[in-house]
Amino acid sequence: MNPLRHLSCGFSSRPARLFVMAALGAAVCMSVPLAGHARVTSGARVRHLAASIPTLTVATQDDALGKAQDRAYFQPFGRKEGLRVIRRVWDGQVATLQAHAATEGRPATWALVFGEDSAIRAACMQGSLVRLAGSANNPDGCGVPSMQPAIVLAWDRGWRPSPPRWADFWNVVRYPGKRGLRRDPRSTLEIALMADGVPPQEVYGVLSTPDGVDRAFRKLTQLRPYITWWSTPEESARIIENGGVLMGSVFSNEIATLPSRRHDIGVQWGQSLGDRLSWALVHGTAPAMAGHARDLLHYVVQPAQVNRFAALYPPGQVTGQAAGQAPAGSATASAGREAAVELPMNLEFWGAHLPDLSQRFADWLRGPA
């Protein structure tokens, strides 16, 4: 009997374990005696060797975006450095990030995060994230900018071919049906004020006053029975795609990645809100992993890696439409153009007011319907 016929390294062929093969394959195979009754390396031994590989945990956003980041950034970096890079999905909430940052006696459970600048800055100011060296795009060192999606009004063109505005969004008598809004004060309060007639350029001036905050919540109360809340960018697009709402506030990059079109979805770029997504290092990461986290952050901003990501996730290049709105019936904007958003998200405002307005919003949600 040829003993080589029974030689096995005990590895699965699943992609999630390919890096284990690369790192451990030679060592495991060398440990198998070449004898007619050789004992194959046990699964427990393989699991022990796999467990010895350092693990770096990254919290990113929704599935399609996260999968592209995994293929463009995390897997190649892990192979290069001999690491396991594990991706977790983050809901974008500061409280969630705080729960994974360092506490007394326990290091951070996440090393790197990717999310909206409003949350990144608020968490940075609270000490949950590491302040990096400042730059023109990042003067306070809170995060490294990566993408600039927009929050737009998407609607089912089957009931109305022309683009609605936020005032139409509130008109449930003329346009009966459910509305999709974010279960978060960010973007939702700005939209409520625009629906109430506040020009985009005046929204943050109004929202900076107690009367302006009260006005936004009064407007939301009018629509409350008709709202279907979404919590993640991916969900914002899914509920309009599956017909769960007549129209909704939606992240533009998520609309662009919908796998199918059961409905003819229109996108209104007028009165849209410009957002920004950034990378950030979590404070209190264990020293053994902190250096790897910084190396990964440096890796993801290199042109070669950015280009690889753009090929896997074309909406990552989308920054908006040159004028007004996307073409009729289009759910995407032109790549490489400046965003035509009428209201860029005010990061300083949300960095200062997100905790208080999040509490006010949570109290409002628990109030009478």
Phi and psi in degrees as a GROMACS rama.xvg file:
@    title "Ramachandran Plot"
@    xaxis  label "Phi"
@    yaxis  label "Psi"
@TYPE xy
-81.1669  113.886  ASN-2
-64.2761  -22.4244  PRO-3
-68.7745  -20.4108  LEU-4
-65.6775  -22.0672  ARG-5
-103.283  7.27258  HIS-6
-73.5104  128.467  LEU-7
-143.866  138.969  SER-8
-94.7987  -4.27723  CYS-9
74.8545  18.9849  GLY-10
-98.8713  145.125  PHE-11
-78.5647  153.679  SER-12
-87.9767  3.65458  SER-13
-66.2161  142.53  ARG-14
-55.9624  -31.526  PRO-15
-63.7538  -17.2117  ALA-16
-110.167  6.72367  ARG-17
-61.2997  -38.1117  LEU-18
-67.2411  -27.9622  PHE-19
-65.6168  -39.7421  VAL-20
-60.6438  -44.9197  MET-21
-63.9361  -39.1672  ALA-22
-82.1372  -32.6677  ALA-23
-119.562  -10.3693  LEU-24
-53.7085  -48.5682  GLY-25
-63.8256  -43.8385  ALA-26
-63.1082  -41.7857  ALA-27
-67.5673  -45.5554  VAL-28
-63.8183  -37.6168  CYS-29
-66.279  -21.779  MET-30
-82.6476  -6.20991  SER-31
-90.4518  118.047  VAL-32
-65.2411  136.698  PRO-33
-89.7367  77.6023  LEU-34
-133.798  158.107  ALA-35
-57.514  -33.1503  GLY-36
-113.54  37.6803  HIS-37
-60.6584  144.268  ALA-38
-93.6065  120.318  ARG-39
-68.0161  142.315  VAL-40
-53.48  130.352  THR-41
-71.8363  157.378  SER-42
-61.4485  -33.076  GLY-43
-63.1008  -39.1839  ALA-44
-63.8797  -42.9708  ARG-45
-62.9006  -43.7167  VAL-46
-63.6533  -35.6656  ARG-47
-64.7875  -43.7652  HIS-48
-66.2137  -39.8183  LEU-49
-64.0038  -38.1421  ALA-50
-67.3158  -21.1003  ALA-51
-78.7683  -10.4697  SER-52
-74.7398  130.263  ILE-53
-58.1315  144.135  PRO-54
-118.425  130.029  THR-55
-116.599  124.322  LEU-56
-104.111  127.76  THR-57
-120.554  130.613  VAL-58
-102.911  120.185  ALA-59
-127.523  -167.972  THR-60
-97.3878  -146.856  GLN-61
-63.6804  174.655  ASP-62
-61.5647  -53.1903  ASP-63
-62.0599  -45.1554  ALA-64
-64.1676  -45.9116  LEU-65
-63.9798  -38.3363  GLY-66
-64.3  -39.7323  LYS-67
-65.1182  -40.92  ALA-68
-63.6205  -37.5262  GLN-69
-61.6189  -45.4623  ASP-70
-73.7455  -37.2232  ARG-71
-80.9722  -35.1741  ALA-72
-115.622  -58.8602  TYR-73
-71.0847  -46.3315  PHE-74
-64.9631  -48.1438  GLN-75
-61.1983  -39.0804  PRO-76
-65.4793  -42.191  PHE-77
-61.5325  -42.5902  GLY-78
-64.4225  -40.3945  ARG-79
-66.5757  -37.8746  LYS-80
-99.1217  -5.22991  GLU-81
71.1217  38.6251  GLY-82
-120.066  159.485  LEU-83
-100.276  120.307  ARG-84
-103.519  113.722  VAL-85
-101.293  129.757  ILE-86
-99.4702  131.682  ARG-87
-116.075  151.055  ARG-88
-92.3145  129.055  VAL-89
-109.235  139.009  TRP-90
-85.5489  1.74549  ASP-91
81.2753  5.39765  GLY-92
-91.6102  137.375  GLN-93
-60.6324  -38.7183  VAL-94
-61.851  -37.0078  ALA-95
-65.3561  -42.8138  THR-96
-63.3706  -42.2806  LEU-97
-60.0805  -34.7799  GLN-98
-67.758  -22.1409  ALA-99
-104.55  -2.38829  HIS-100
-80.5828  174.185  ALA-101
-68.2654  143.745  ALA-102
-124.445  172.979  THR-103
-61.7184  118.535  GLU-104
87.722  -1.45854  GLY-105
-139.367  127.377  ARG-106
-71.9026  167.393  PRO-107
-61.9322  145.244  ALA-108
-93.6184  -14.4748  THR-109
-112.667  148.971  TRP-110
-107.363  -37.5243  ALA-111
-137.722  141.35  LEU-112
-129.175  154.428  VAL-113
-130.689  121.492  PHE-114
-169.103  -171.665  GLY-115
-69.5284  143.082  GLU-116
-59.9073  -32.0487  ASP-117
-60.4259  -43.7416  SER-118
-74.4753  -38.5794  ALA-119
-59.5777  -45.7854  ILE-120
-68.9706  -41.4017  ARG-121
-62.945  -43.4198  ALA-122
-67.7806  -34.521  ALA-123
-64.2771  -44.8734  CYS-124
-64.6323  -28.8729  MET-125
-84.6586  -5.27533  GLN-126
91.3549  8.16892  GLY-127
-81.982  -17.2681  SER-128
-121.799  157.323  LEU-129
-84.665  132.161  VAL-130
-78.5908  125.443  ARG-131
-98.9513  176.342  LEU-132
-62.7728  133.644  ALA-133
-71.2968  160.201  GLY-134
-149.349  178.961  SER-135
-60.429  -38.2917  ALA-136
-87.5166  -6.50781  ASN-137
-147.562  64.303  ASN-138
-63.0412  -30.3044  PRO-139
-97.5053  2.60261  ASP-140
75.9473  9.78251  GLY-141
-91.637  87.53  CYS-142
93.6152  159.958  GLY-143
-116.78  110.978  VAL-144
-58.1925  143.321  PRO-145
-132.232  -51.1497  SER-146
-135.242  158.344  MET-147
-132.514  76.8896  GLN-148
-77.1111  174.32  PRO-149
-125.143  154.455  ALA-150
-102.186  115.125  ILE-151
-119.383  169.405  VAL-152
-94.0238  115.6  LEU-153
-108.234  145.345  ALA-154
-148.371  160.59  TRP-155
-81.0067  111.089  ASP-156
-70.6972  -7.31576  ARG-157
-65.2937  -26.3266  GLY-158
-101.911  -15.6778  TRP-159
-158.803  113.611  ARG-160
-72.9499  -29.4951  PRO-161
-87.2268  150.032  SER-162
-68.6179  131.911  PRO-163
-80.9873  166.546  PRO-164
-113.878  177.216  ARG-165
-66.0926  -28.3303  TRP-166
-63.269  -38.1729  ALA-167
-66.7915  -32.1097  ASP-168
-56.8496  -35.1826  PHE-169
-85.9687  -10.7994  TRP-170
-87.0938  80.7048  ASN-171
-80.6434  -11.4661  VAL-172
-75.2522  -48.3174  VAL-173
-77.1084  -34.8344  ARG-174
-126.505  75.9541  TYR-175
-67.4594  143.209  PRO-176
146.444  171.122  GLY-177
-77.7128  152.245  LYS-178
-121.428  141.455  ARG-179
-100.817  122.609  GLY-180
-134.879  156.56  LEU-181
-75.7275  135.13  ARG-182
-81.5011  67.0461  ARG-183
-171.041  143.724  ASP-184
-67.7853  -26.7857  PRO-185
-65.2961  129.241  ARG-186
75.0643  -37.2691  SER-187
-67.4921  -41.9937  THR-188
-70.5209  -37.8594  LEU-189
-62.8745  -42.9463  GLU-190
-63.1999  -41.1979  ILE-191
-60.475  -41.3806  ALA-192
-69.1846  -40.1204  LEU-193
-64.0043  -38.1752  MET-194
-63.8131  -26.692  ALA-195
-88.371  6.50876  ASP-196
99.9421  4.51807  GLY-197
-78.9311  124.072  VAL-198
-60.1488  146.105  PRO-199
-51.8572  -41.2386  PRO-200
-70.1576  -10.2528  GLN-201
-107.585  -1.73405  GLU-202
-59.6847  -48.8316  VAL-203
-73.074  -26.8446  TYR-204
-63.9331  -42.1818  GLY-205
-69.5249  -43.6478  VAL-206
-69.8879  -14.2614  LEU-207
-81.4146  -2.45887  SER-208
-111.222  150.839  THR-209
-57.2107  -39.5011  PRO-210
-65.0213  -36.1928  ASP-211
-66.7714  -39.5214  GLY-212
-64.1943  -44.3772  VAL-213
-60.3679  -39.9287  ASP-214
-62.8067  -42.3507  ARG-215
-63.1863  -43.3846  ALA-216
-69.893  -34.2286  PHE-217
-62.1264  -40.5501  ARG-218
-65.3983  -41.2304  LYS-219
-62.8872  -37.5277  LEU-220
-60.3597  -34.804  THR-221
-60.3005  -35.3935  GLN-222
-96.5288  -8.01811  LEU-223
-47.1374  -47.5699  ARG-224
-64.7412  -15.5921  PRO-225
-105.034  2.89049  TYR-226
-89.7471  131.406  ILE-227
-105.69  117.498  THR-228
-84.3949  141.255  TRP-229
-120.399  153.781  TRP-230
-116.762  -22.8595  SER-231
-125.606  155.708  THR-232
-55.2484  -41.6043  PRO-233
-60.5384  -41.8472  GLU-234
-66.9345  -31.8601  GLU-235
-59.1714  -38.2209  SER-236
-81.1932  -35.0674  ALA-237
-64.4822  -38.6425  ARG-238
-72.693  -24.8375  ILE-239
-81.2063  -33.6167  ILE-240
-67.4702  -39.8022  GLU-241
-88.6148  6.89748  ASN-242
80.1473  13.1739  GLY-243
-69.9486  -24.2928  GLY-244
-135.774  154.896  VAL-245
-75.8584  -37.9255  LEU-246
-156.08  160.644  MET-247
-163.797  163.701  GLY-248
-80.9764  130.574  SER-249
-141.185  143.042  VAL-250
-72.3191  128.168  PHE-251
-60.1943  -38.5051  SER-252
-68.2925  -27.7248  ASN-253
-74.908  -37.1642  GLU-254
-59.9123  -39.686  ILE-255
-68.3469  -18.6663  ALA-256
-105.49  8.86773  THR-257
-59.3469  131.279  LEU-258
-74.0697  -20.8494  PRO-259
-147.074  167.541  SER-260
-130.072  85.5769  ARG-261
-75.1062  -19.8918  ARG-262
-127.638  153.491  HIS-263
-83.8962  102.257  ASP-264
-96.1962  126.839  ILE-265
-101.256  155.252  GLY-266
-127.481  123.942  VAL-267
-100.319  116.585  GLN-268
-89.8085  -14.5699  TRP-269
-65.9025  139.795  GLY-270
62.6989  22.8744  GLN-271
-78.4636  159.737  SER-272
-112.998  129.925  LEU-273
-86.9695  129.347  GLY-274
-117.989  173.032  ASP-275
-144.975  138.521  ARG-276
-111.659  138.028  LEU-277
-137.995  161.885  SER-278
-95.3283  150.803  TRP-279
-153.802  150.627  ALA-280
-92.9047  135.732  LEU-281
-83.2712  133.752  VAL-282
-68.9462  139.264  HIS-283
85.2365  15.8278  GLY-284
-62.8292  140.319  THR-285
-53.2197  138.81  ALA-286
-52.1689  -36.7697  PRO-287
-63.9861  -26.2568  ALA-288
-102.132  -18.9227  MET-289
-59.8065  -41.6175  ALA-290
-65.2553  -40.3203  GLY-291
-64.5384  -38.4544  HIS-292
-63.1637  -42.4488  ALA-293
-65.725  -37.8778  ARG-294
-64.3826  -40.4434  ASP-295
-65.2309  -41.2143  LEU-296
-60.4329  -42.754  LEU-297
-63.9662  -37.1001  HIS-298
-65.7039  -43.2736  TYR-299
-72.1878  -16.0433  VAL-300
-97.9722  0.747202  VAL-301
-73.5555  142.534  GLN-302
-54.0807  -40.0127  PRO-303
-61.9609  -42.6618  ALA-304
-72.0079  -38.2274  GLN-305
-62.2298  -41.3721  VAL-306
-66.1374  -37.087  ASN-307
-63.9374  -42.8527  ARG-308
-62.7067  -42.7248  PHE-309
-62.0011  -34.0332  ALA-310
-69.5732  -32.3195  ALA-311
-84.0961  -27.171  LEU-312
-137.514  76.9255  TYR-313
-53.8612  -35.2211  PRO-314
-61.1169  -13.935  PRO-315
-62.8347  -21.3912  GLY-316
-88.7178  -13.3188  GLN-317
-69.7332  124.179  VAL-318
-123.107  2.66887  THR-319
132.989  -171.483  GLY-320
-113.001  144.798  GLN-321
-64.4054  -29.9751  ALA-322
-148.239  113.067  ALA-323
75.2725  -75.6861  GLY-324
-151.287  165.048  GLN-325
-69.4811  158.287  ALA-326
-55.9878  153.038  PRO-327
-53.9455  129.058  ALA-328
82.2076  -6.00697  GLY-329
-85.7996  140.084  SER-330
-107.193  8.92283  ALA-331
-129.432  163.425  THR-332
-111.47  167.947  ALA-333
-75.0304  132.49  SER-334
-72.1541  146.812  ALA-335
82.4517  -0.221498  GLY-336
-100.728  160.207  ARG-337
-70.5006  143.863  GLU-338
-64.4428  135.249  ALA-339
-96.4206  30.3238  ALA-340
-67.4927  142.677  VAL-341
-88.0551  -18.6142  GLU-342
-139.026  91.4964  LEU-343
-63.8433  138.173  PRO-344
-60.9873  130.239  MET-345
-85.3214  100.889  ASN-346
-68.2523  -35.1455  LEU-347
-65.0452  -41.456  GLU-348
-60.4002  -49.5935  PHE-349
-72.8252  -31.1527  TRP-350
-60.9947  -34.5071  GLY-351
-86.9557  -31.8416  ALA-352
-113.948  -4.43273  HIS-353
-58.4818  -45.3505  LEU-354
-59.2238  -46.9851  PRO-355
-67.0618  -43.0737  ASP-356
-73.7693  -27.3105  LEU-357
-65.9388  -39.6563  SER-358
-67.6539  -41.5478  GLN-359
-63.0185  -39.9232  ARG-360
-67.0856  -42.0014  PHE-361
-62.9362  -40.6165  ALA-362
-63.8579  -40.2507  ASP-363
-64.8668  -41.0527  TRP-364
-62.445  -34.1248  LEU-365
-80.961  -8.97644  ARG-366
-74.1345  -176.746  GLY-367
-64.7997  143.653  PRO-368
